[in-house]
Amino acid sequence: MTGRPSEHGRYGPVAPGATEANPAAEQVDKARRALAHLEALERDARTIVAEGRQAFTRMINRRAALSVIIDVSSAIEKLPATFKEARPHIPWEAIRGMRNILAHDYQVVRDDLLWETLVRDIPELVDQITSESQ
């Protein structure tokens, strides 16, 4: 892609042939980078969960959880439309809606819902998306 400082993107090498002149390869590359980002965010969620439910009551861990969940939505937004259209069973709009609530009304979000999102929803979502992508 024009303007990249190197052949490596933030989450790994750019796919061969991925240029503005090759939109199909660019879409594949875009999806691959977004999936790699989702996998990194899942690891972050697991790190927060590994500290335990009691540690989650600390504000810094709650803020970290909010950030991870918001970033999951942002990574999903970067997936090509064709990728999402091929997976209509994934609640794309609900994910976006949760992101909007967390970003704008975070003080009303219950900790138990954040915790369940980290423990169950993010790993299931990432597993489902990445397993269907192979």
C-alpha positions, -999 to +999 in steps of 0.1 A: +000+000+000+013+034-008+028+054+020+036+024+043+070+029+059+078-008+055+063-040+043+052-049+078+019-037+093+013-033+130+001-069+134+024-086+109+035-085+073+013-071+047+000-097+023+018-100-010+001-081-038-020-060-013-020-026-030-045+000-039-042-014-074-053-048-062-085-042-041-092-079-036-058-085-020-062-053+000-095-066+014-079-099+024-050-080+040-074-057+058-094-087+072-062-105+082-049-075+101-083-069+119-084-106+129-048-104+143-059-074+163-089-092+176-067-121+187-044-097+206-075-081+223-087-116+233-053-121+250-057-088+268-092-099+280-077-132+292-050-113+311-076-092+329-097-123+337-066-141+350-062-115+378-096-127+391-130-113+398-119-096+430-091-077+412-117-066+387-133-043+413-103-020+410-110+009+388-079+004+367-090-031+357-125-019+349-111+008+327-089-018+310-119-039+304-138-010+289-109-003+266-106-039+254-143-041+247-143-008+228-112-018+209-129-051+199-157-032+183-132-009+166-113-039+152-146-053+139-154-021+122-122-026+102-134-059+088-145-056+052-182-055+046-181-087+026-165-105+055-193-094+078-220-101+052-208-137+049-214-141+087-249-128+093-252-149+125-227-127+143-244-098+161-224-070+144-249-043+153-251-054+189-214-053+192-214-017+178-242-008+201-223-021+232-193+000+221-214+031+219-229+025+254-195+019+269-179+049+252-207+073+261-225+059+291-198+038+308-209+048+343-242+030+340-227-003+328-229-031+354-196-047+363-211-082+360-219-075+323-184-063+317-169-094+334-191-118+314-181-100+282-145-106+290-149-141+303-173-155+278-183-132+249-149-120+236-133-155+235-164-170+219-166-142+193-129-143+184-130-181+182-161-181+160-147-154+137-112-169+133-124-205+130-147-195+102-119-175+085-097-205+080 
